[in-house]
Amino acid sequence: MLDNVDPPVAQDRALHQVSDRASDIKTHWRPRSALLQFRAVLYLLSTDLAAIFGGFLCTAILRQSMVIDTGWLVFALVLLPVYALFASNIDAYDAVNFQDPFRAIRRGLQALALAIGSVILVVFYLKSSTAFPRLTIALGSTLAALFLVVARYGFVRHLNWVVGGNPFSSILLCDRGAPIPPGKFSMIMAAESYFDPDEHDPHMYDRLATLIASADRVVVTCAPEHRMAWAKALRGANVQSEIVVPELAALAPLGLGPNRDVPSIIVAAGPLSLTDRIVKRLFDIAVASTALLCLLPLLIITAIAVRLNSAGPILFKQVRIGRGNQMFSMFKFRSMYVQQLDGAGHRSASRNDDRITGVGRIIRKTSLDELPQLVNVLKGDMSIVGPRPHALGSRAADKLFWEVDQRYWDRHATKPGLTGLAQVRGFRGATLIEDDLKNRLQADLEYLENWSIWRDLKIIFLTVRVILHRNAF
């Protein structure tokens, strides 16, 4: 009990509790959770495909037709990629399925039913039903479903052992001596040592982003008067974020975090599921690698032109705000004289800017100065499509960007992009008035709410039309 202890002593004791609790569970911390999650998806997909194929193989063995009749094999081989497509589309490999075996089974069976129905429909349309005996298909589908149920249940129940650790780490942040709730956490930390939600400082947001970068769930326990500030601060964190509200226990509401013993409100979640993040990352790697190879001669010519035009480095590195409000160094071809470079981005480039070199005007007008950011994409700092990253000192009129609209931090819930929805709508160039930023922000938030890989493709296609934009200078 801390009721009869002076406030400073009580707070010190609470921090010691945080430290002791963290040391007790240190062995549960898995900093490489992203790798473990990738393994989980890959292993579960492999398990699903093996279970489905095993169902049809057992059917062929039971009917003694494994060699004589190969219709089962053709049907199974066609079914497997169709199943994988449907399973991915209905989020059968989303993170929540790895924590609930019955949900995982339900999603798997839904995908299997859709896949079998689609393949049978194609077979019927092609009038090839005689090549696939009905009994073989019926019994094979039944056994495949049975094997899938057993495989998914066993996989989720023994997930940690299969993938080599717990792929879903959680962090508890205790703000200003708030009590520590019960529950299993990978790490427990005193929040005030890293972050103050009432202060909108990009360096502080960067420290918070670094702290929770490996977490899949962040839980904050704080005083009631600080909950709103924490909710706003966590909306751009790109991780499921919860705030402990113990007084809700009596109400027993349904929309709470996963630990029902300690009611918490989910205030933020990453915009993309685990499967979507994998798809988007693979897409980024494929596009960036291909673009770098195809544009290599142009990159070399541009680099030589920049070097010959003015003294100084070829590349300009500037700190920008990235995913989860974490800072990173963004690459560009240098387009300004070295003596007049603006690392903080306090002054936006203007149409007749005297800081820009002769070659700089050309590469800025044609957006060639942005091409080195393909390296940022391969590094994982950026994506091909996403909200454009901003410099720390960027202003709209006389205000810093986050002073114009409190939703500004929310746009960083995903990786920044080479291009984005705001750019294809023509919202680029200097932000002379506050509406210049608000238009971009609205487009960025719309992109986060309605992401799909097909929309990324559309934005890339539309980007070609705005490369030579009137606001490009």
Residue pairs with C-beta under 8 A, 6 or more apart in sequence:
2 10
2 13
2 14
5 13
10 177
11 176
11 177
14 174
14 177
14 178
14 179
14 180
15 177
15 190
17 180
18 174
18 180
18 188
18 189
18 190
21 180
21 185
21 188
22 187
22 188
22 189
25 184
25 185
25 186
25 187
25 188
28 166
28 184
28 186
29 169
29 186
29 187
30 36
30 165
30 166
30 167
30 169
30 186
30 214
31 169
31 214
32 214
33 166
33 167
33 168
33 169
33 214
33 215
33 216
34 214
36 163
36 164
36 165
36 166
36 167
37 95
37 167
37 168
37 216
37 274
38 278
39 163
39 164
39 167
40 98
40 159
40 162
40 163
40 167
41 93
41 274
41 275
41 278
43 155
43 162
43 163
44 93
44 98
44 104
44 152
44 155
45 84
45 87
45 93
47 151
47 152
47 155
48 83
48 84
48 87
48 108
48 148
48 151
48 152
49 80
49 83
49 84
50 151
51 144
51 147
51 148
51 150
51 151
51 152
52 76
52 79
52 80
52 83
52 112
52 144
52 147
52 148
53 76
53 80
53 144
54 143
54 144
54 147
55 140
55 141
55 142
55 143
55 144
55 145
55 146
55 147
55 148
56 72
56 73
56 75
56 76
56 79
56 136
56 140
56 143
56 144
57 66
57 72
57 76
58 140
58 143
59 72
59 136
59 139
59 140
59 143
60 66
60 69
60 72
60 73
60 136
60 140
62 139
63 69
63 135
63 136
63 139
65 72
65 133
65 136
66 72
69 133
69 136
71 131
71 132
71 133
71 136
72 132
72 136
72 137
72 140
74 131
74 132
75 119
75 123
75 132
75 136
75 137
75 140
76 140
78 119
79 115
79 116
79 119
82 115
82 118
82 119
83 111
83 112
83 115
85 115
86 92
86 110
86 111
86 114
86 115
86 118
87 93
87 107
87 108
87 111
88 275
88 279
90 107
90 110
90 111
90 114
91 97
91 107
91 273
91 275
92 104
92 107
92 108
92 110
92 111
93 274
93 275
94 107
94 273
94 274
94 275
95 168
95 216
95 273
95 274
96 103
97 103
97 104
97 107
97 156
98 104
98 156
98 159
98 167
98 168
99 156
99 168
99 258
100 156
101 152
101 153
101 156
101 157
102 153
104 152
104 153
104 155
104 156
105 148
105 149
105 152
105 153
108 148
108 149
108 152
109 145
109 148
109 149
112 141
112 144
112 145
112 148
116 141
120 137
123 129
123 131
123 132
155 162
159 166
159 167
160 166
166 186
167 216
168 216
168 217
169 186
169 187
169 214
169 215
169 216
169 217
170 184
170 185
170 186
170 187
170 215
170 216
170 217
170 218
170 219
171 185
171 186
171 187
171 188
171 189
171 211
171 212
171 215
171 217
171 218
171 219
172 180
172 181
172 183
172 185
172 187
172 188
172 189
172 219
172 220
172 221
173 189
173 190
173 191
173 195
173 218
173 219
173 220
173 221
174 180
174 188
174 189
174 190
174 191
174 221
174 222
175 191
175 192
175 197
175 220
175 221
175 222
175 223
175 226
175 230
176 191
176 192
176 222
176 223
176 226
178 221
178 222
178 223
178 244
179 221
180 188
180 221
181 219
181 221
181 244
181 246
181 262
182 261
182 262
183 219
183 259
183 261
183 262
185 219
186 215
187 215
189 211
191 220
191 222
194 204
194 207
194 208
194 211
195 204
195 205
195 207
195 208
195 211
195 233
196 204
197 226
197 229
197 230
197 232
197 233
198 226
198 229
200 402
200 403
200 409
202 321
202 325
202 327
202 392
202 402
203 327
205 233
205 321
205 325
205 326
205 409
206 321
206 325
206 326
206 327
208 233
208 237
208 325
209 237
209 323
209 324
209 325
209 326
209 327
210 326
212 218
212 237
212 239
212 324
213 324
213 326
215 239
216 239
216 240
217 239
217 240
217 241
217 242
217 257
217 258
218 234
218 237
218 239
218 240
218 241
218 242
219 241
219 242
219 243
219 244
219 257
219 259
219 264
220 230
220 234
220 241
220 242
220 243
220 244
221 243
221 244
222 230
222 243
222 244
227 243
227 245
230 243
230 267
231 243
231 267
231 268
232 406
232 409
233 409
234 241
234 267
234 268
235 241
235 267
235 268
235 407
235 409
235 410
235 413
236 268
236 324
236 325
236 409
236 410
236 411
236 412
236 413
237 268
237 324
237 325
237 413
238 270
238 271
238 323
238 324
238 412
238 413
238 414
239 268
239 269
239 270
239 324
240 266
240 268
240 269
240 270
241 266
241 267
241 268
241 269
242 257
242 264
242 265
242 266
242 267
243 264
243 265
243 267
244 262
244 263
244 264
245 263
245 264
245 265
246 262
246 263
247 263
248 256
248 263
248 265
249 263
253 263
255 265
255 266
256 263
256 264
256 265
256 266
257 263
257 264
257 265
257 266
268 413
270 277
270 413
270 414
271 413
271 414
271 448
271 449
271 451
272 280
272 414
272 451
276 451
276 453
279 453
280 383
280 453
280 456
281 380
283 384
283 453
283 456
284 377
284 378
284 383
284 384
285 377
285 378
287 377
287 384
287 460
288 374
288 377
288 378
288 384
289 378
291 374
292 299
292 374
292 375
292 378
295 371
295 374
298 368
298 371
299 371
299 372
302 333
302 363
302 368
302 371
303 314
303 333
305 359
305 363
306 314
306 333
306 334
306 335
306 357
306 359
306 360
306 363
307 314
309 357
309 358
309 359
309 360
310 334
310 337
310 338
310 357
310 359
311 338
312 334
312 337
312 338
313 334
313 338
314 333
314 334
315 331
315 332
315 333
315 334
315 372
316 331
316 332
316 333
316 334
316 335
316 336
316 341
317 329
317 330
317 331
317 332
318 329
318 330
318 332
318 343
318 345
318 391
319 327
319 328
319 329
319 330
319 343
319 344
319 391
319 392
320 327
320 328
320 329
320 330
320 389
320 390
320 391
320 392
320 416
321 327
321 389
321 390
321 392
321 412
321 416
322 328
322 381
322 382
322 389
322 412
322 415
322 416
323 412
323 413
323 414
323 415
323 416
324 412
324 413
325 409
325 412
327 392
328 376
328 381
328 382
328 389
329 381
330 373
330 376
330 381
330 382
330 389
331 372
331 373
331 375
331 376
332 369
332 370
332 372
332 373
333 363
333 368
333 369
333 371
333 372
334 341
334 360
335 356
335 357
335 359
335 360
335 361
335 363
335 364
335 369
336 342
336 353
336 355
336 356
336 357
336 360
337 355
337 357
340 354
340 355
341 355
342 355
342 393
344 391
344 392
344 393
345 390
345 391
345 392
345 393
345 394
346 393
346 394
346 395
348 394
348 395
348 429
348 430
348 431
349 355
349 356
349 364
349 430
349 473
350 430
350 473
351 473
353 473
356 364
356 473
360 369
361 473
362 368
363 369
364 472
364 473
365 468
365 472
365 473
366 467
366 468
366 472
367 467
367 472
370 418
373 382
373 418
374 418
376 382
377 383
377 384
377 418
380 415
381 415
381 416
382 389
382 415
382 416
382 417
382 418
383 414
383 415
383 416
383 417
383 418
384 417
384 418
384 419
384 456
384 460
385 417
385 418
385 419
385 420
385 447
385 456
385 459
385 460
386 414
386 415
386 416
386 417
386 420
386 447
387 411
387 412
387 414
387 416
387 417
387 420
387 422
387 440
387 444
387 447
387 448
388 416
388 417
388 419
388 420
388 422
388 423
388 428
388 440
389 416
390 401
393 400
394 400
394 401
394 431
395 401
395 431
396 404
396 431
396 432
396 433
396 434
396 436
396 437
396 438
397 404
397 431
397 432
397 433
397 434
399 434
401 408
401 431
401 437
402 408
402 409
404 434
404 437
404 438
405 437
405 438
405 441
407 441
407 445
408 437
408 441
410 445
410 448
411 441
411 444
411 445
411 448
413 448
414 448
414 451
419 459
419 460
419 463
420 443
420 444
420 447
420 459
421 443
421 444
421 446
421 447
421 459
422 428
422 439
422 440
422 443
422 444
422 447
423 463
423 466
424 459
424 462
424 463
424 465
424 466
425 439
425 443
426 466
426 469
426 471
427 436
427 439
427 440
427 443
428 466
428 469
428 471
428 472
429 436
429 469
429 471
429 472
429 473
430 436
430 471
431 437
431 440
447 455
